[in-house]
Amino acid sequence: MADTADVTIPVEPQAAAALADARNREAVGRLVSRVLRPRSGPNPLAQAIADMKAEAGAAGLTDADIDAELSAYDAEHRDRRTGV
């Protein structure tokens, strides 16, 4: 990646374990960068995530809570696909 910034967020132990793997961290970083990167025109995925975050925020969850859940889900899904 060209320019990057380290970001620290609180996550559950399982998510932290999954993010200990550099490949997982890079994959999550790429996903976050793609979702948050400004684009011309509407992006359906970014809009769906924004809608979900707004709904979760109304329920009292923080962005960090949501991001940790997404990371944990992604790691679990990848582990099931690879048989780990």
N, CA, C and O of each residue as an XYZ file, in Angstrom:
336
protein
N       0.835     -1.179      0.000
C       0.000      0.000      0.000
C       0.880      1.242      0.000
O       1.977      1.255      0.557
N       0.368      2.273     -0.636
C       1.140      3.504     -0.715
C       1.235      4.143      0.662
O       2.086      3.763      1.467
N       0.383      5.092      0.934
C       0.367      5.745      2.240
C      -0.632      5.035      3.127
O      -1.776      4.822      2.726
N      -0.219      4.665      4.323
C      -1.115      3.999      5.254
C      -1.007      4.649      6.620
O      -0.063      5.387      6.901
N      -1.980      4.369      7.457
C      -1.975      4.859      8.832
C      -2.400      3.710      9.726
O      -3.332      2.975      9.397
N      -1.730      3.552     10.844
C      -2.124      2.540     11.806
C      -3.300      3.066     12.610
O      -3.314      4.221     13.036
N      -4.291      2.196     12.812
C      -5.481      2.556     13.563
C      -5.681      1.510     14.647
O      -5.580      0.312     14.380
N      -5.961      1.945     15.853
C      -6.190      1.027     16.959
C      -7.657      1.078     17.335
O      -8.214      2.147     17.583
N      -8.285     -0.114     17.375
C      -9.670     -0.207     17.818
C      -9.778     -1.374     18.792
O      -9.063     -2.366     18.651
N     -10.662     -1.266     19.776
C     -10.850     -2.379     20.694
C     -11.644     -3.489     19.991
O     -12.648     -3.223     19.331
N     -11.183     -4.725     20.142
C     -11.882     -5.873     19.559
C     -11.939     -6.997     20.577
O     -11.174     -7.024     21.541
N     -12.854     -7.920     20.348
C     -12.957     -9.089     21.205
C     -11.733     -9.978     20.997
O     -11.076     -9.894     19.959
N     -11.422    -10.826     21.975
C     -10.228    -11.673     21.875
C     -10.166    -12.514     20.600
O      -9.089    -12.676     20.025
N     -11.302    -13.050     20.149
C     -11.278    -13.864     18.923
C     -10.912    -13.020     17.708
O     -10.160    -13.457     16.837
N     -11.454    -11.802     17.661
C     -11.122    -10.921     16.540
C      -9.653    -10.531     16.602
O      -8.974    -10.486     15.577
N      -9.162    -10.249     17.809
C      -7.749     -9.892     17.966
C      -6.858    -11.038     17.506
O      -5.834    -10.808     16.864
N      -7.238    -12.264     17.829
C      -6.449    -13.430     17.410
C      -6.423    -13.534     15.884
O      -5.381    -13.819     15.293
N      -7.572    -13.300     15.253
C      -7.634    -13.366     13.789
C      -6.793    -12.252     13.170
O      -6.160    -12.449     12.133
N      -6.790    -11.080     13.810
C      -6.038     -9.947     13.272
C      -4.546    -10.029     13.587
O      -3.768     -9.202     13.111
N      -4.143    -11.013     14.379
C      -2.724    -11.207     14.638
C      -2.003    -11.657     13.364
O      -0.798    -11.451     13.219
N      -2.750    -12.269     12.450
C      -2.206    -12.711     11.168
C      -2.093    -11.496     10.240
O      -3.087    -10.818      9.981
N      -0.906    -11.228      9.750
C      -0.665    -10.052      8.908
C      -1.542    -10.047      7.670
O      -1.986     -8.984      7.236
N      -1.802    -11.219      7.089
C      -2.656    -11.280      5.892
C      -4.069    -10.813      6.219
O      -4.684    -10.092      5.433
N      -4.589    -11.225      7.385
C      -5.922    -10.792      7.781
C      -5.967     -9.285      7.994
O      -6.909     -8.620      7.563
N      -4.933     -8.737      8.670
C      -4.892     -7.291      8.902
C      -4.863     -6.533      7.578
O      -5.563     -5.534      7.415
N      -4.060     -7.007      6.641
C      -3.970     -6.341      5.342
C      -5.299     -6.425      4.603
O      -5.732     -5.454      3.982
N      -5.942     -7.586      4.670
C      -7.235     -7.754      3.996
C      -8.281     -6.825      4.589
O      -9.046     -6.199      3.856
N      -8.317     -6.735      5.906
C      -9.273     -5.840      6.566
C      -8.950     -4.398      6.202
O      -9.856     -3.609      5.932
N      -7.676     -4.048      6.193
C      -7.272     -2.690      5.823
C      -7.689     -2.339      4.410
O      -8.171     -1.234      4.160
N      -7.508     -3.273      3.479
C      -7.924     -3.016      2.097
C      -9.434     -2.842      2.009
O      -9.924     -1.959      1.305
N     -10.171     -3.692      2.729
C     -11.626     -3.592      2.713
C     -12.083     -2.246      3.265
O     -12.916     -1.571      2.660
N     -11.541     -1.866      4.401
C     -11.919     -0.578      5.004
C     -11.556      0.561      4.064
O     -12.357      1.477      3.876
N     -10.379      0.527      3.476
C      -9.967      1.589      2.558
C     -10.897      1.677      1.355
O     -11.275      2.770      0.933
N     -11.266      0.514      0.802
C     -12.165      0.517     -0.355
C     -13.529      1.080      0.008
O     -14.106      1.865     -0.743
N     -14.039      0.676      1.161
C     -15.371      1.118      1.569
C     -15.389      2.610      1.846
O     -16.358      3.292      1.513
N     -14.326      3.124      2.452
C     -14.307      4.526      2.853
C     -13.748      5.473      1.804
O     -13.854      6.690      1.953
N     -13.152      4.934      0.742
C     -12.553      5.774     -0.296
C     -13.648      6.537     -1.046
O     -14.617      5.939     -1.515
N     -13.491      7.841     -1.154
C     -14.496      8.620     -1.903
C     -14.542      8.162     -3.356
O     -13.503      7.904     -3.965
N     -15.731      8.062     -3.900
C     -15.911      7.658     -5.296
C     -16.905      8.604     -5.946
O     -17.653      9.316     -5.276
N     -16.890      8.588     -7.258
C     -17.915      9.356     -7.943
C     -19.148      8.477     -8.063
O     -19.061      7.314     -8.458
N     -20.270      9.034     -7.727
C     -21.520      8.290     -7.812
C     -21.733      7.410     -6.599
O     -20.812      7.173     -5.818
N     -22.955      6.927     -6.448
C     -23.279      6.092     -5.282
C     -22.626      4.715     -5.378
O     -22.515      4.137     -6.459
N     -22.202      4.212     -4.236
C     -21.628      2.876     -4.149
C     -22.590      2.039     -3.313
O     -22.761      2.313     -2.125
N     -23.221      1.026     -3.901
C     -24.231      0.260     -3.168
C     -23.692     -0.387     -1.889
O     -24.389     -0.410     -0.875
N     -22.469     -0.911     -1.921
C     -21.904     -1.549     -0.732
C     -21.671     -0.512      0.358
O     -22.015     -0.738      1.519
N     -21.089      0.626     -0.012
C     -20.838      1.669      0.975
C     -22.151      2.174      1.557
O     -22.228      2.449      2.755
N     -23.189      2.302      0.723
C     -24.483      2.762      1.217
C     -25.099      1.741      2.158
O     -25.674      2.110      3.182
N     -24.986      0.458      1.823
C     -25.525     -0.589      2.695
C     -24.818     -0.591      4.042
O     -25.456     -0.749      5.082
N     -23.500     -0.417      4.025
C     -22.738     -0.384      5.275
C     -23.117      0.866      6.074
O     -23.275      0.794      7.293
N     -23.261      1.992      5.411
C     -23.650      3.220      6.105
C     -25.028      3.068      6.737
O     -25.244      3.505      7.867
N     -25.964      2.451      6.014
C     -27.304      2.220      6.550
C     -27.255      1.297      7.765
O     -27.921      1.543      8.771
N     -26.449      0.221      7.659
C     -26.322     -0.720      8.767
C     -25.698     -0.038      9.981
O     -26.132     -0.257     11.112
N     -24.679      0.787      9.745
C     -24.029      1.483     10.857
C     -24.989      2.475     11.517
O     -24.978      2.627     12.739
N     -25.809      3.143     10.724
C     -26.778      4.080     11.293
C     -27.785      3.330     12.161
O     -28.131      3.781     13.254
N     -28.248      2.196     11.674
C     -29.199      1.376     12.443
C     -28.552      0.853     13.724
O     -29.163      0.887     14.793
N     -27.323      0.373     13.612
C     -26.620     -0.142     14.794
C     -26.328      0.992     15.775
O     -26.415      0.797     16.987
N     -25.983      2.170     15.263
C     -25.742      3.321     16.130
C     -26.987      3.703     16.901
O     -26.912      4.069     18.074
N     -28.134      3.620     16.241
C     -29.400      3.906     16.915
C     -29.675      2.885     18.023
O     -30.390      3.174     18.982
N     -29.098      1.690     17.878
C     -29.264      0.652     18.894
C     -28.201      0.743     19.985
O     -28.198     -0.065     20.914
N     -27.283      1.736     19.880
C     -26.285      1.957     20.921
C     -24.914      1.376     20.644
O     -24.050      1.422     21.520
N     -24.680      0.828     19.453
C     -23.365      0.284     19.117
C     -22.475      1.378     18.539
O     -22.958      2.277     17.850
N     -21.190      1.301     18.816
C     -20.234      2.263     18.268
C     -19.668      1.735     16.952
O     -19.833      0.559     16.627
N     -19.001      2.609     16.197
C     -18.333      2.166     14.967
C     -17.304      1.086     15.280
O     -17.146      0.140     14.508
N     -16.606      1.217     16.400
C     -15.606      0.211     16.778
C     -16.270     -1.137     17.027
O     -15.733     -2.169     16.624
N     -17.427     -1.148     17.682
C     -18.162     -2.394     17.909
C     -18.519     -3.050     16.578
O     -18.329     -4.251     16.386
N     -19.035     -2.240     15.678
C     -19.467     -2.750     14.374
C     -18.269     -3.272     13.586
O     -18.329     -4.363     13.020
N     -17.184     -2.502     13.545
C     -15.992     -2.922     12.808
C     -15.424     -4.213     13.369
O     -14.983     -5.074     12.607
N     -15.426     -4.362     14.685
C     -14.931     -5.591     15.309
C     -15.795     -6.780     14.916
O     -15.278     -7.862     14.638
N     -17.100     -6.585     14.891
C     -18.004     -7.664     14.490
C     -17.772     -8.057     13.033
O     -17.730     -9.242     12.705
N     -17.621     -7.056     12.157
C     -17.354     -7.352     10.747
C     -16.035     -8.100     10.570
O     -15.950     -9.039      9.778
N     -15.025     -7.690     11.296
C     -13.723     -8.364     11.221
C     -13.810     -9.799     11.712
O     -13.263    -10.714     11.096
N     -14.502     -9.983     12.825
C     -14.644    -11.339     13.381
C     -15.432    -12.221     12.412
O     -15.075    -13.380     12.198
N     -16.498    -11.678     11.827
C     -17.283    -12.450     10.876
C     -16.437    -12.839      9.668
O     -16.474    -13.984      9.217
N     -15.671    -11.875      9.146
C     -14.830    -12.140      7.982
C     -13.801    -13.227      8.289
O     -13.589    -14.125      7.474
N     -13.167    -13.154      9.444
C     -12.167    -14.151      9.826
C     -12.809    -15.522      9.989
O     -12.256    -16.529      9.545
N     -13.977    -15.560     10.624
C     -14.665    -16.837     10.814
C     -15.083    -17.425      9.476
O     -14.939    -18.626      9.249
N     -15.597    -16.589      8.599
C     -16.018    -17.044      7.271
C     -14.828    -17.586      6.488
O     -14.929    -18.626      5.838
N     -13.697    -16.876      6.551
C     -12.492    -17.319      5.846
C     -11.992    -18.644      6.412
O     -11.586    -19.529      5.658
N     -12.020    -18.786      7.758
C     -11.574    -20.028      8.372
C     -12.449    -21.208      7.931
O     -11.941    -22.302      7.685
N     -13.761    -20.982      7.833
C     -14.651    -22.055      7.388
C     -14.360    -22.434      5.940
O     -14.403    -23.610      5.580
N     -14.059    -21.424      5.102
C     -13.762    -21.702      3.692
C     -12.459    -22.466      3.538
O     -12.354    -23.349      2.686
N     -11.469    -22.139      4.349
C     -10.154    -22.770      4.205
C      -9.994    -24.009      5.069
O      -8.996    -24.721      4.961
N     -10.985    -24.271      5.938
C     -10.915    -25.453      6.789
C      -9.981    -25.313      7.965
O      -9.557    -26.318      8.534
N      -9.647    -24.090      8.346
C      -8.742    -23.840      9.469
C      -9.489    -23.999     10.769
O      -8.906    -23.831     11.840
